Amino acid sequence: MYIVDPDTSADKIDQLNDAVSKLIEKEGGTVVRMDNVGKRHLAYEISKKTEGHYVLFEIDGSGQEIAELERRMRVNDLIMRYITVRVDEDRKKADKMREKREKRSAQRASFRRTEDSDAPAEEAQA
């Protein structure tokens, strides 16, 4: 995610987004998702500005493209702040938890079926 100076024109922001996408693809990564969030209030003032234009990129790659991307963002005057967050480890944890939850619910469902099938047999005997 990066925050662009709010005084920047929409055309320049589009050009910047295209340049970032091309850089990522050139370095061997793929852009999974790009969200142009728009102007939002900043949590704190940056360079006497209270607003910024937010852009979020979700990238799938090896990490080499991230290093080049961060290097270019550091020297770009339009970008006020940027942050890179690695989410693959979190997704692996979430997938494991989901599999565990599904396995547990499948076991519970099998227990319910045996209880349900035993109940009519007991009523028939009484």
Backbone as CSV, one residue per row, in Angstrom:
resi,resn,N_x,N_y,N_z,CA_x,CA_y,CA_z,C_x,C_y,C_z
1,MET,0.854,-1.164,0.000,0.000,0.000,0.000,0.893,1.218,0.000
2,TYR,0.469,2.221,-0.721,1.183,3.482,-0.669,0.196,4.631,-0.689
3,ILE,0.654,5.773,-0.174,-0.158,6.980,-0.098,0.493,8.027,-0.988
4,VAL,-0.289,8.552,-1.924,0.193,9.547,-2.878,-0.248,10.923,-2.400
5,ASP,0.553,11.919,-2.696,0.244,13.313,-2.378,-1.143,13.667,-2.914
6,PRO,-2.017,14.283,-2.103,-3.389,14.561,-2.532,-3.485,15.612,-3.649
7,ASP,-2.444,16.397,-3.849,-2.463,17.420,-4.892,-2.140,16.848,-6.265
8,THR,-1.825,15.580,-6.348,-1.475,14.932,-7.605,-2.733,14.714,-8.443
9,SER,-2.620,14.933,-9.754,-3.772,14.749,-10.643,-4.088,13.259,-10.804
10,ALA,-5.319,12.981,-11.193,-5.767,11.592,-11.373,-4.976,10.901,-12.482
11,ASP,-4.603,11.653,-13.526,-3.820,11.066,-14.618,-2.452,10.591,-14.130
12,LYS,-1.805,11.412,-13.306,-0.484,11.034,-12.799,-0.582,9.827,-11.871
13,ILE,-1.658,9.749,-11.100,-1.857,8.594,-10.215,-2.057,7.336,-11.052
14,ASP,-2.840,7.438,-12.130,-3.029,6.294,-13.026,-1.711,5.866,-13.663
15,GLN,-0.905,6.842,-14.080,0.403,6.532,-14.667,1.303,5.838,-13.643
16,LEU,1.262,6.314,-12.405,2.062,5.708,-11.340,1.627,4.267,-11.093
17,ASN,0.307,4.029,-11.043,-0.213,2.676,-10.836,0.194,1.749,-11.977
18,ASP,0.131,2.261,-13.218,0.552,1.457,-14.363,2.043,1.135,-14.291
19,ALA,2.834,2.129,-13.898,4.274,1.918,-13.786,4.595,0.866,-12.726
20,VAL,3.880,0.911,-11.612,4.093,-0.077,-10.543,3.707,-1.468,-11.038
21,SER,2.588,-1.579,-11.739,2.157,-2.878,-12.275,3.178,-3.432,-13.258
22,LYS,3.658,-2.586,-14.155,4.647,-3.033,-15.140,5.949,-3.450,-14.475
23,LEU,6.367,-2.715,-13.446,7.590,-3.057,-12.726,7.468,-4.427,-12.064
24,ILE,6.334,-4.671,-11.445,6.108,-5.953,-10.768,6.157,-7.098,-11.775
25,GLU,5.480,-6.925,-12.915,5.456,-7.981,-13.923,6.831,-8.154,-14.567
26,LYS,7.562,-7.056,-14.741,8.903,-7.134,-15.333,9.858,-7.909,-14.425
27,GLU,9.695,-7.758,-13.116,10.575,-8.428,-12.150,10.158,-9.876,-11.886
28,GLY,9.034,-10.310,-12.477,8.644,-11.716,-12.347,7.468,-11.964,-11.425
29,GLY,6.861,-10.938,-10.881,5.703,-11.113,-10.008,4.405,-10.927,-10.777
30,THR,3.307,-11.139,-10.093,1.991,-10.900,-10.690,1.163,-10.048,-9.740
31,VAL,0.349,-9.187,-10.316,-0.553,-8.352,-9.536,-1.849,-9.136,-9.364
32,VAL,-2.131,-9.527,-8.131,-3.346,-10.285,-7.840,-4.543,-9.342,-7.819
33,ARG,-4.332,-8.167,-7.210,-5.438,-7.220,-7.039,-4.861,-5.826,-6.892
34,MET,-5.561,-4.840,-7.439,-5.156,-3.450,-7.278,-6.405,-2.651,-6.914
35,ASP,-6.389,-2.055,-5.729,-7.511,-1.234,-5.275,-7.076,0.215,-5.196
36,ASN,-7.737,1.055,-5.971,-7.501,2.489,-5.904,-8.536,3.033,-4.922
37,VAL,-8.169,3.152,-3.662,-9.113,3.483,-2.593,-9.594,4.925,-2.702
38,GLY,-8.712,5.834,-3.098,-9.087,7.235,-3.259,-8.571,8.088,-2.114
39,LYS,-9.078,9.324,-2.049,-8.619,10.250,-1.013,-9.253,9.908,0.331
40,ARG,-8.409,9.884,1.343,-8.834,9.616,2.720,-8.059,10.539,3.642
41,HIS,-8.627,10.752,4.819,-7.919,11.527,5.833,-6.794,10.681,6.409
42,LEU,-5.677,11.310,6.647,-4.533,10.619,7.234,-4.712,10.520,8.744
43,ALA,-4.118,9.543,9.341,-4.184,9.378,10.795,-3.409,10.485,11.488
44,TYR,-2.365,10.973,10.839,-1.579,12.076,11.367,-1.064,12.897,10.188
45,GLU,-0.669,14.107,10.454,-0.218,15.019,9.415,1.142,14.588,8.870
46,ILE,1.266,14.582,7.554,2.524,14.262,6.890,2.860,15.425,5.963
47,SER,3.977,16.072,6.200,4.419,17.209,5.378,3.325,18.274,5.244
48,LYS,2.678,18.572,6.366,1.609,19.570,6.456,0.396,19.224,5.597
49,LYS,0.179,17.946,5.346,-0.981,17.479,4.577,-1.810,16.577,5.486
50,THR,-3.129,16.731,5.388,-4.022,15.935,6.227,-4.773,14.869,5.428
51,GLU,-4.619,14.875,4.095,-5.257,13.881,3.242,-4.218,13.211,2.361
52,GLY,-4.590,12.054,1.843,-3.715,11.347,0.925,-4.537,10.428,0.046
53,HIS,-4.001,10.089,-1.098,-4.662,9.186,-2.041,-4.083,7.784,-1.819
54,TYR,-4.914,6.858,-1.363,-4.469,5.512,-1.002,-4.599,4.549,-2.185
55,VAL,-3.579,3.711,-2.384,-3.590,2.675,-3.416,-3.051,1.392,-2.788
56,LEU,-3.778,0.291,-2.980,-3.393,-1.002,-2.418,-3.117,-1.983,-3.545
57,PHE,-1.955,-2.604,-3.503,-1.581,-3.653,-4.450,-1.424,-4.955,-3.686
58,GLU,-2.019,-6.017,-4.219,-1.760,-7.358,-3.690,-0.925,-8.077,-4.740
59,ILE,0.272,-8.493,-4.339,1.264,-9.010,-5.274,1.606,-10.451,-4.910
60,ASP,1.756,-11.266,-5.938,2.223,-12.637,-5.748,3.578,-12.743,-6.423
61,GLY,4.598,-13.042,-5.633,5.927,-13.107,-6.219,6.953,-13.663,-5.259
62,SER,8.215,-13.580,-5.670,9.309,-14.178,-4.913,9.871,-13.252,-3.843
63,GLY,9.738,-11.970,-3.991,10.290,-11.023,-3.033,11.307,-10.100,-3.670
64,GLN,11.898,-10.527,-4.768,12.877,-9.687,-5.452,12.199,-8.455,-6.032
65,GLU,10.985,-8.618,-6.547,10.261,-7.470,-7.090,9.867,-6.491,-5.986
66,ILE,9.654,-6.997,-4.785,9.310,-6.134,-3.659,10.485,-5.221,-3.318
67,ALA,11.685,-5.752,-3.319,12.873,-4.950,-3.016,13.031,-3.813,-4.020
68,GLU,12.859,-4.116,-5.298,12.975,-3.081,-6.330,11.844,-2.063,-6.208
69,LEU,10.646,-2.547,-5.907,9.488,-1.663,-5.752,9.695,-0.702,-4.588
70,GLU,10.157,-1.212,-3.453,10.410,-0.355,-2.292,11.510,0.659,-2.577
71,ARG,12.537,0.248,-3.320,13.610,1.170,-3.663,13.076,2.332,-4.490
72,ARG,12.214,2.021,-5.450,11.658,3.081,-6.299,10.664,3.958,-5.549
73,MET,9.912,3.375,-4.621,8.957,4.174,-3.843,9.686,5.145,-2.920
74,ARG,10.832,4.732,-2.429,11.619,5.563,-1.526,12.056,6.867,-2.196
75,VAL,12.343,6.823,-3.497,12.859,8.002,-4.202,11.785,8.756,-4.975
76,ASN,10.569,8.243,-5.035,9.486,8.896,-5.770,8.899,10.023,-4.927
77,ASP,8.849,11.229,-5.498,8.348,12.394,-4.767,6.832,12.382,-4.587
78,LEU,6.105,11.676,-5.438,4.651,11.635,-5.334,4.182,10.794,-4.151
79,ILE,4.972,9.786,-3.783,4.570,8.854,-2.727,5.017,9.400,-1.373
80,MET,4.023,9.660,-0.498,4.309,10.207,0.826,4.732,9.107,1.802
81,ARG,4.031,7.970,1.775,4.339,6.835,2.641,4.008,5.550,1.889
82,TYR,4.685,4.475,2.282,4.365,3.156,1.736,4.615,2.126,2.818
83,ILE,3.946,0.990,2.673,4.149,-0.117,3.597,3.995,-1.420,2.820
84,THR,4.839,-2.372,3.149,4.786,-3.696,2.538,4.537,-4.703,3.648
85,VAL,3.536,-5.537,3.459,3.173,-6.531,4.462,3.167,-7.910,3.801
86,ARG,3.844,-8.851,4.432,3.870,-10.216,3.931,2.685,-10.971,4.514
87,VAL,1.846,-11.535,3.643,0.629,-12.189,4.127,0.593,-13.686,3.873
88,ASP,1.617,-14.256,3.215,1.552,-15.680,2.906,1.587,-16.550,4.150
89,GLU,2.341,-16.164,5.167,2.381,-16.947,6.415,1.020,-16.901,7.115
90,ASP,0.387,-15.733,7.119,-0.932,-15.617,7.738,-1.962,-16.460,6.992
91,ARG,-1.864,-16.504,5.679,-2.804,-17.304,4.901,-2.611,-18.787,5.162
92,LYS,-1.358,-19.220,5.330,-1.103,-20.626,5.642,-1.733,-20.989,6.977
93,LYS,-1.586,-20.119,7.978,-2.193,-20.368,9.287,-3.706,-20.433,9.171
94,ALA,-4.279,-19.502,8.419,-5.733,-19.467,8.261,-6.229,-20.720,7.550
95,ASP,-5.494,-21.198,6.546,-5.887,-22.425,5.844,-5.843,-23.632,6.771
96,LYS,-4.798,-23.718,7.608,-4.707,-24.821,8.570,-5.867,-24.796,9.550
97,MET,-6.177,-23.606,10.053,-7.294,-23.475,11.001,-8.614,-23.865,10.335
98,ARG,-8.811,-23.452,9.083,-10.045,-23.769,8.371,-10.161,-25.272,8.160
99,GLU,-9.056,-25.925,7.772,-9.070,-27.376,7.580,-9.386,-28.099,8.885
100,LYS,-8.794,-27.628,9.970,-9.029,-28.226,11.284,-10.493,-28.080,11.684
101,ARG,-11.049,-26.895,11.458,-12.442,-26.623,11.801,-13.382,-27.493,10.965
102,GLU,-13.085,-27.629,9.660,-13.925,-28.454,8.796,-13.857,-29.925,9.189
103,LYS,-12.665,-30.384,9.556,-12.496,-31.775,9.983,-13.295,-32.037,11.260
104,ARG,-13.205,-31.095,12.200,-13.931,-31.228,13.461,-15.445,-31.220,13.228
105,SER,-15.926,-30.337,12.353,-17.363,-30.290,12.094,-17.831,-31.546,11.371
106,ALA,-16.978,-32.127,10.508,-17.335,-33.378,9.832,-17.433,-34.520,10.837
107,GLN,-16.526,-34.539,11.815,-16.587,-35.572,12.854,-17.851,-35.409,13.688
108,ARG,-18.173,-34.181,14.032,-19.395,-33.948,14.817,-20.627,-34.361,14.035
109,ALA,-20.632,-34.084,12.752,-21.778,-34.454,11.923,-21.928,-35.971,11.872
110,SER,-20.828,-36.707,11.822,-20.919,-38.172,11.795,-21.439,-38.701,13.129
111,PHE,-21.088,-38.050,14.244,-21.616,-38.459,15.543,-23.112,-38.205,15.616
112,ARG,-23.568,-37.110,15.085,-25.007,-36.791,15.099,-25.795,-37.806,14.288
113,ARG,-25.258,-38.231,13.164,-25.969,-39.191,12.329,-26.176,-40.513,13.069
114,THR,-25.189,-40.985,13.790,-25.347,-42.247,14.506,-26.342,-42.089,15.646
115,GLU,-26.338,-40.934,16.318,-27.302,-40.706,17.386,-28.711,-40.646,16.828
116,ASP,-28.879,-39.965,15.685,-30.201,-39.840,15.068,-30.718,-41.199,14.593
117,SER,-29.841,-42.035,14.073,-30.286,-43.335,13.567,-30.617,-44.286,14.718
118,ASP,-29.995,-44.122,15.894,-30.283,-44.972,17.054,-31.595,-44.593,17.725
119,ALA,-31.975,-43.346,17.684,-33.164,-42.879,18.388,-34.451,-43.568,17.896
120,PRO,-34.718,-43.675,16.610,-35.975,-44.345,16.187,-35.981,-45.818,16.564
121,ALA,-34.834,-46.465,16.570,-34.776,-47.898,16.915,-35.149,-48.088,18.385
122,GLU,-34.734,-47.188,19.265,-35.077,-47.290,20.681,-36.556,-47.058,20.901
123,GLU,-37.146,-46.113,20.152,-38.573,-45.835,20.297,-39.400,-47.035,19.807
124,ALA,-38.932,-47.716,18.769,-39.661,-48.867,18.243,-39.637,-50.011,19.242
125,GLN,-38.581,-50.168,20.036,-38.496,-51.233,21.001,-39.382,-50.970,22.210
126,ALA,-39.651,-49.731,22.569,-40.433,-49.394,23.763,-41.897,-49.578,23.601
